[in-house]
Amino acid sequence: INHNNKSSNILSLCEELNIKPDSVVFLDNSKYERAEVKAKIPEILVPELDDEPYNYFNILAGIKELSYYTLSKEDLNRSSDYINLRKSNLEKTKYSSHEDWLKSLKMKLTIENFKKVNLDRIHQMYNKINQLNSTSRRLDRSTILKENKKKNNFLITARLTDNLIDFGIIGLLKFTVKNKIVVVEDFLFSCRALGRGLEKYFIEITLNDYLKKNYQIKFKFNKSDKNKLCEDLLKSIFNKKNKRNEIIFNNLIKKTYKSKIVSIVYH
């Protein structure tokens, strides 16, 4: 709450939360405020509310972007997580370097094989993550389960906690292994955990053991309007790109972390 216009405040919040404006729904019963936001940030969804509050339910119920089937643990904790994320960012100013701040967080990354108990969150990631999504595939629960039952298929998730926030599952790598070739079909990473370098580290700790054994790593990549960030990340570590639109890794991925910054737990 301040004297800035609504569009400026929304953009500031987007930057703080690591989300794009097209992930925002702006609700306001003021026609002027709605017009100001739509004019300044066209990609934001701005429903036309009227001055009768008893109509709001029906208006909002008709917006598919606000519908959901289930709420994951991550959803239920999201408001408190954002509050703690703001506290963490304020604490960051007390440290002389980014690395010192990361060390202070006492981050723990838990690497897990696929567990059915995590299916709701995995399904949500496939259908909601845009920026760090290598193929932008949208999968239903039955397809996720079916693919995971196939021989030589692996689905690895990463769960993050620090001294303020339990982020839950933030990363996913789904790949097949055959004839000393690893084909990564999906790489997904939550924007909430950006700014810590963990997205590259997750790839490193999951795939470098294969590279040490002279396996070739291929990342499938489908460019979309929203995954430029993922493309830039993969470009920063890949060796070459082939005609099948696969990104090829032949060498060990450069280490991005020291052991003092984040601890790893395998389940």
LINLIN-V648335 format. One record per backbone hydrogen bond with DSSP energy under -0.5 kcal/mol. NH is the residue of the N-H (numbers start at 1). CO is the residue of the C=O. If there is no record, write none. Layout:
nh=NH co=CO
nh=NH co=CO
This chain:
nh=9 co=5
nh=10 co=6
nh=11 co=7
nh=12 co=8
nh=13 co=9
nh=14 co=10
nh=15 co=11
nh=16 co=12
nh=17 co=13
nh=18 co=14
nh=18 co=15
nh=19 co=14
nh=23 co=20
nh=24 co=21
nh=26 co=45
nh=27 co=25
nh=28 co=26
nh=31 co=29
nh=34 co=30
nh=35 co=31
nh=36 co=32
nh=37 co=33
nh=38 co=34
nh=39 co=35
nh=40 co=36
nh=41 co=37
nh=44 co=41
nh=45 co=24
nh=46 co=44
nh=49 co=28
nh=49 co=47
nh=53 co=51
nh=55 co=52
nh=56 co=53
nh=59 co=55
nh=60 co=56
nh=61 co=57
nh=62 co=58
nh=62 co=59
nh=63 co=60
nh=64 co=62
nh=66 co=63
nh=67 co=64
nh=76 co=72
nh=77 co=73
nh=78 co=75
nh=81 co=77
nh=82 co=78
nh=83 co=79
nh=84 co=80
nh=85 co=81
nh=86 co=82
nh=87 co=83
nh=88 co=84
nh=89 co=85
nh=90 co=86
nh=91 co=87
nh=92 co=88
nh=93 co=89
nh=93 co=90
nh=94 co=91
nh=95 co=92
nh=101 co=97
nh=102 co=98
nh=103 co=99
nh=104 co=100
nh=105 co=101
nh=105 co=102
nh=106 co=102
nh=106 co=103
nh=107 co=102
nh=107 co=261
nh=108 co=161
nh=109 co=263
nh=110 co=108
nh=110 co=159
nh=111 co=109
nh=111 co=265
nh=112 co=110
nh=112 co=157
nh=114 co=155
nh=118 co=115
nh=119 co=116
nh=122 co=118
nh=123 co=119
nh=124 co=120
nh=125 co=121
nh=126 co=122
nh=127 co=123
nh=128 co=124
nh=128 co=125
nh=129 co=125
nh=133 co=130
nh=133 co=131
nh=134 co=187
nh=139 co=137
nh=144 co=140
nh=145 co=141
nh=146 co=142
nh=147 co=143
nh=148 co=144
nh=149 co=145
nh=149 co=146
nh=150 co=146
nh=150 co=147
nh=153 co=150
nh=154 co=175
nh=156 co=173
nh=157 co=112
nh=158 co=171
nh=159 co=110
nh=160 co=168
nh=161 co=108
nh=162 co=165
nh=163 co=105
nh=167 co=160
nh=167 co=165
nh=168 co=160
nh=170 co=158
nh=171 co=158
nh=172 co=188
nh=173 co=156
nh=174 co=186
nh=175 co=154
nh=175 co=173
nh=176 co=183
nh=177 co=152
nh=178 co=181
nh=181 co=178
nh=182 co=216
nh=183 co=176
nh=183 co=181
nh=184 co=182
nh=184 co=218
nh=185 co=174
nh=185 co=183
nh=186 co=174
nh=188 co=172
nh=189 co=132
nh=190 co=170
nh=193 co=190
nh=194 co=191
nh=196 co=193
nh=201 co=197
nh=202 co=198
nh=203 co=199
nh=204 co=200
nh=205 co=201
nh=206 co=202
nh=207 co=203
nh=208 co=204
nh=210 co=207
nh=211 co=207
nh=212 co=208
nh=213 co=209
nh=213 co=210
nh=214 co=211
nh=215 co=210
nh=216 co=180
nh=217 co=249
nh=218 co=182
nh=219 co=247
nh=220 co=184
nh=220 co=218
nh=221 co=245
nh=222 co=134
nh=223 co=221
nh=230 co=131
nh=231 co=227
nh=232 co=228
nh=233 co=229
nh=234 co=230
nh=235 co=231
nh=236 co=232
nh=237 co=234
nh=238 co=234
nh=239 co=248
nh=240 co=248
nh=242 co=246
nh=245 co=242
nh=247 co=219
nh=248 co=240
nh=248 co=246
nh=249 co=217
nh=250 co=248
nh=261 co=258
nh=262 co=258
nh=263 co=107
nh=265 co=109
nh=267 co=111
